Amino acid sequence: MSSYKIETKCIQSGYEPGNGEPRIVPIYQSTTFRYTSSEQMGRLFDLEESGYFYTRLQNPTNDIVAAKICDLEGGAAGMLTSSGQAANFYAIMNIAEAGDHIVCASALYGGTYNLYAHTIKKMGIEATFVDPDCTEEELNGVFRDNTKAVFGETIANPALVVLDLEKFASAAHAHNVPFIVDNTFATPVNCRPFEWGADIVTHSTTKYMDGHAACVGGAIVDSGNFDWMAYGNKFPGLTAPDETYHGIVYAEKFGKAAFITKATAQLMRDLGSIQSPQNAFLLNIGLETLHLRVPRHCENALAAAEYLKGHEKVAWVSCPSLPGDKYYGLASKYMPDGTCGVLTFGLKGGREAAVKMMDKLKMIAIVTHVADARSCVLHPASHTHRQMNEKELLEAGVQPDLIRFSVGIENIEDIIADLEQALQ
Ligand SMILES: *Cc1c(COP(=O)(O)O)cnc(C)c1O
């Protein structure tokens, strides 16, 4: 981890060119890398030496950008993936297998809910979803002998539930398993979950990190703090020999980089969800201004939330930075500088009025996206969470009338004017 402040890390981390080398991160647009000795390339395949040989495993552009995100989170090792979905899939598959169990906070992004509730279930991994506001006793009660991880989102998309990170970290650690946090909405500018006990952080870099709605991407960062060897029987994938690499033991050989090395060497090798170097290049340009954009998103969201709260046609507003919000206390503790630019609200006319109002918006667009420079809205019950029944919707914190509003970095007066005419 560098000693720079977060703003400097956004610009400088991950890449320091030598004499005569490109000033900004070059795109290594190459599937493969040349060697003069066949012996040396053999050592790369055995993980005896580190080096590039095939972009499905590693690519220099991607590694530079992963190193920047790792530094922003204060981690020990990081990797990019093709999407946030791939990041959350790999984070679990790297430590759990058929017959295992995971504990998840129930307020989750719809895609992650489907992944954990249905897709990995077909692979034999079962998830228990717990109310993020549950008591410590309730939380401790859902662990089993075969539980391998605890998962939650810093700020849930779209429920905007702020996770009590310390509560979840201490329950995970009391049961000798790592705590994995999807930090997409908060970004490391507003919250660094490792400082609150998380062991592994994932991101959909598609959102604020890219920030311009240009590239789908993901990232995984490991704090290096979880001691796999101490609970060896629980995590044989990390603590027992990997026969596909001549019997190396990841936790012994790679120390704090064990989790990421295994995810790269096994999962990326076999499943191949790589980020393209071109996308990593664009992501890096987004990251350079993350520290400027995130505060403006937060400021605009708070102003829009205050405006909506005072409007006669609005039934409710949820924005964790708004005093009086159910999660204001947790937000002030974990994210004192701001939460995110996303807020949700409902109209007195319910679901029908929501859809009607959205259709009247002019500048603010209806898109399946959040967390980019442009203001946009979505109705999760009709769009992202469409597959869920009413009960699943409410468990995920999504009321049927909920409008998700991702406040952009346009001038706040233009944003409010568009809301005003659509509400009229
Ligand atoms: C969007 C999102 C994901 C999925 O990421 P993709 O890049 O779309 O695959 C995961 N988690 C959260 C919190 C998200 O907002």
The ligand as an SDF file (V2000), in Angstrom:
LIG
                    3D

 15 15  0  0  0  0  0  0  0  0999 V2000
  -23.9390   -3.5090  -11.0690 C   0  0  0  0  0  0  0  0  0  0  0  0
  -23.5820   -4.2060   -9.8410 C   0  0  0  0  0  0  0  0  0  0  0  0
  -23.0390   -5.5000   -9.8720 C   0  0  0  0  0  0  0  0  0  0  0  0
  -22.8610   -6.2600  -11.1600 C   0  0  0  0  0  0  0  0  0  0  0  0
  -21.8570   -5.6590  -11.9060 O   0  0  0  0  0  0  0  0  0  0  0  0
  -21.7560   -5.7700  -13.5190 P   0  0  0  0  0  0  0  0  0  0  0  0
  -20.5150   -5.0030  -13.7790 O   0  0  0  0  0  0  0  0  0  0  0  0
  -22.9910   -5.1660  -14.0850 O   0  0  0  0  0  0  0  0  0  0  0  0
  -21.6340   -7.2200  -13.8260 O   0  0  0  0  0  0  0  0  0  0  0  0
  -22.6810   -6.0790   -8.6780 C   0  0  0  0  0  0  0  0  0  0  0  0
  -22.8560   -5.4370   -7.5130 N   0  0  0  0  0  0  0  0  0  0  0  0
  -23.3830   -4.1910   -7.4480 C   0  0  0  0  0  0  0  0  0  0  0  0
  -23.5470   -3.5460   -6.1130 C   0  0  0  0  0  0  0  0  0  0  0  0
  -23.7630   -3.5360   -8.5970 C   0  0  0  0  0  0  0  0  0  0  0  0
  -24.2820   -2.3120   -8.5170 O   0  0  0  0  0  0  0  0  0  0  0  0
  1  2  1  0
  2  3  1  0
  2 14  2  0
  3  4  1  0
  3 10  2  0
  4  5  1  0
  5  6  1  0
  6  7  2  0
  6  8  1  0
  6  9  1  0
 10 11  1  0
 11 12  2  0
 12 13  1  0
 12 14  1  0
 14 15  1  0
M  END
$$$$
